[in-house]
């Protein structure tokens, strides 16, 4: 009897040690031009216990012909949001070339433009926000301008009620002395886009475990509390004569194979059988289409790879992104298992 009790105690001790004390908020990114969560998407979020949406509001780009800034891909709402318990985090994407071209004196106007545009969107859709997130793949050449903008944005927010966060790439994590550490309240670690989409021989630039392994050990000592973004998406890289023509969103292996328009030369690498249109893109018979897809198995591998190195006890785990193509491929059970890795 004593042996049985001892065995049960050891089992409970091992089981409890496997459970994390981390406080996890389940989140999704929403990266589509029109915001509409209803039906299956709404039921999925409710079943998963999701309470936060990182909402892409617009992109700011540098318009070369006019040498000025331009808002593009502004999100629209078919109607005002009614009663919702969902928390919205507005996300603004900034092209890095803004900070290579725009004079330093223009940063104050850009900061004001971002805040005004976000407020206009939130007012039109009737939601409030307590966090603003800036998405920019800055470089050592642009860090001074970019960090100055972040300081201006932070000074514009309500110090008690509103926080500022920004995306952090793995390359930023590895070389903080070169890339700098942005002056924000939290960082969102982008645990994907690990490869070079243009590099010959690339099979999956979205997530490569071997590439990610070169960076993960640096995460724990990063000088910002980090949230985590994981990939659950797919895309197609359209190439012509070795050059990338475009990146086509939401293409899957299954759909491409069933189209009967391509010959699969190698896994995920397709050659058109003849000139054709696919997903609105024109393909010559000499073009190539590389389909990069993140399966539930690959997402789980990414989650388990990064988990031991996370540096906070309270974390938002955000999946990129909420779209019917992705939710059909995954399903509630796969999403739930993915979140559960961190809980």
N, C-alpha and C positions, 0 to 999 in steps of 0.2 A: 504493500500500500504506500509506504514511504517513497519507494522508487517511482511509482506512478505519479504521485504528487510532485516529485522533483522533476520528472520528465515534463509534466504539464506546465510547471512554472518556467522551465527553460524555453518551452515552445512560446509561451506568452511573452517572455523577455525578448526572444528573437523577433517575434511578430511586431511587437511595439517598437523595436529599434528600427524596423524597416519603414515604419510610418513617419512621414515628415511632419514637423511642427510648423511648416511654412504656411502662411496665409496666402491663398491663391485666389485671384479674381479671374474668372473665365471670360475671355474677350474674343472679338472678331474684328478684323479690318473690313471696311466696306469701301470698295475702290471703283464703283460704277458711276456713270454720269447722272443717273436718276435714282434717287433714294426711294425704295419701295420694299418694305418688309411686311409680308402678309402670308397667309396660307401656310405652306410647309416650312418656309423660313422662320416664321413667327413661332410655329409649334416646336421646331427644332431648338430655337434659342431658349424657349420656356423649359423644354425637357432637359436641356443641358445645364440650366441654371445660369445662363449668361446674362450679365447685367450691364455690359459695357460695349460700346461700338466706337472704334476709331474711324471716324468719318472723313474720307478725303473730300475736302471742300473745293480746292482749286489748285492749279499749278501756276507758278510765276516763272516766266521765261524771259530771256533777253531777245528782243526782236531786232535782228541785225539791220534790216533795211531802214528802220526808223531810229535805231540806237536808243531804244526805250524799253521799259518793262511792260509786260502784257500778262494779264490773267487769262488762263485757258482752262478748259475742262472743268468749268464751274458746275458743281452739283446742283441739280434741280429737285424739287419736291412736287409730286403730282397734287398734293394737298397738305395742309398743315397737320402736324402731328397732333393726335388726340391724346387721351390719357395713356401714358407709358411710364414704366418703371426703369426704362433703359437710360443709362448714362451715356452721353455723347462727348467724345473728345475730338474736336475739330483738328484735322491734319492738313497742313499746307506744304506742298512740295515746291522746293526752290531748285532751279537748275544751277549747277555749280558755276557755269559760265557768266552768271549775273555778276559774281564777285571778281571776275577777271576783266569785265568790261565797264561796270558802272562806277562812276567816281565815288569816293568815300563820302563826300558830302550828301550823296543821295540816299544814304542808309536811313536817315531819320524819316524821310518821306516814305520809304519802303515799309518801315515799321508801322507807320500810321496807316498806310494802305492795307496792310495785312490785317490789323486789328479791326479797321472799319469794315473790310470785306467779310471777315468772319462774323462780326456782330450783325451785319446785314443779313447773312444767310441764317444765322440762328434766330433772329427776330422774325424773318419771313416764315420759318418753319415752326416757330414757337417752342424752341428748346433753349435751355440755359447751359452754360459750360463752366467747369471748374479747372480744366486743364487744356492748354493749347500745345499741340505737338508740331514741330518743324521737321520736315524730312528733306535732308540735303546730303549728298555724298561729297562733302568738302574735301579739300586737299591741303597740303602744307602751304601751297601758294595762295590759297584763298582763306585760310583760317582766320587771319587778322580781321578781314572785312566781315566774314561770317560771324565770328564771335562778337564783334562789335554790334552787329544787328541783333544777336540774341540778347545782349545786355540791354539794348534799347527796348526790345519786346518785353523783357522781364520787368523793366522799370515802368512799362505801361500797364501792367496787370495789377489787379487788386492784391496786395501783398498777403492778405489772410485767406481770401476766397479763391484765388486763381494761381495755378502753377504752370511752369513752362517745362516741356520735355522736348527731346529731339532724338532722331534715329542715330544709332551708333553702328557702324560697320565693323566687321572683324579686323580689317586692316587698321582701323582707328584704335582698336583694343590693343593690338600688338605693339604699336609704336606711339604711345601717348606723348612722348617727349618731342616727336616730330609732328604728329597730327594735332597735338594739344588736347585738352579736356574741356569740352564746351561748358560755358557758364549757365547751366540749367539745373532744375531741381532733380530731374531723373533722366536716365537714358533708356531708349528702347533698343535693345540689342537685336539687330537684324541677323538671324542665324540662317541666312540663305544668300543667294547670289554669290556663292563662294568661288565660282569659276569665271573665266574670261569668255564671254559669249562669242568673241571674234576669233579666238584661238583655234587653229587647225587641230583636229583630233579631239576636240571637246565633245564629250558625250552628254553631260548634264551640267550646265553651268549654274543651275538653281541650287543644288546641294550635292556636294562631293564630300563624303565622310573623311577621306584621306586629306583633302585640303583643309577642312575644318579642324582636323586634329593638330595642325600646325599652330592654331590660334587659341584653342580652348583653355590652356593652362594660364593664359594671361587675364582671363575674365575675372577671376576671384579677387585680384588685387587692383582692379580698375577703380579710379577715384570718383566714381559716381554710383549711386544705387541704380540697379538695372532691372528693367522689365524685359520680357522676352517675346520676340515674334518668330513664329515657326511657319514653314511653307506647307500649304495644302493645295497648291495650284499647278497648272500646266501651261505650256505655251509652245509655239512653233517658231523656229528660227529659219526664215526664208533667206537662202543664199544664192547668189549669182556670181559666177566666176571667182568664187572665194570670198566675196564681199557680202556683208549682211545687208539685205534689202529692207527687211522689216522684222519685227517680232510680233507674231500674231497670237493674241490671247485666247485662252480656253480651248486650245486644240488638244485632243487626246489621241493616244495610240489606237484605241478601239475605233474611233470615228475615222481616223485617217486610213486605217486598214480596210474598213468597210466601205469607203468611198469609191473603191475600185479605180481611182485616178492615179495611183502611185504603185511603184514596185519598191518593196522594202529591201534595199541593198544590204543593210546591216540593221541590227536592232535599233529602232528609233530613227534611222536615216533613210529617207524616202526620195525616190527619183520619179518625176512625172512620166507616165506612159506616153503622154502627148501634151501639147499646149492645153492649158486648162485654167479655170478659175476655182479657187478653193478659199473659203472664208473671206471672199471679197478681194483676194489677191490674185494677180495674174502670174502664172508660172509658165516659163518656157520649158521645153523638154530637156534642156541642159541644166536647169536649176536644181537645187537641192532643198529639201525640207527636213530639218532636224527637230523631232518632237521630243521635248523635255518634260517629263511628267513626274510629279512627286506622288507616289503611292502611299497608302496608309503605313505600309511597312517601312518605307524610307522616312516618313515623318516620325515614326516611333524611334527609329535609329537616331535621328537628329535629337529628339527629346532626351533619350537616354545618354547620348554623348555629352550634351551640355549640362545636364542636371547637376552633376557633382561640383561644378565650378561656379554656380550662381552665387552672388554675393549679398543677397537680401533675404530676410525672413518674411517679407510681405512683397508679393510680386503679381503683376498683371501678365498673364500668358495669353497672347493674342495670336490667333491663327489668320494667315493671309491666304485667301480672303473669302468672305461670304458671297457665294455665287452658286446657282443651281447646278452648274456643271461639276463643281467641287463637292457640294453636299450629296449629290447622287452617287458620286464615286466613293465617298467615305461612308456616309450614313451616321446615325446617332451613336451607335456603339463604338465605332472607330474614333470619333471625336471625343467621346467620353473617356476612352482608354488613354488617349493622348493627353488630355488634361490631367488625368489621374496620376500620371507619372510624377507630377510635381507636388501632389497633395499627400 
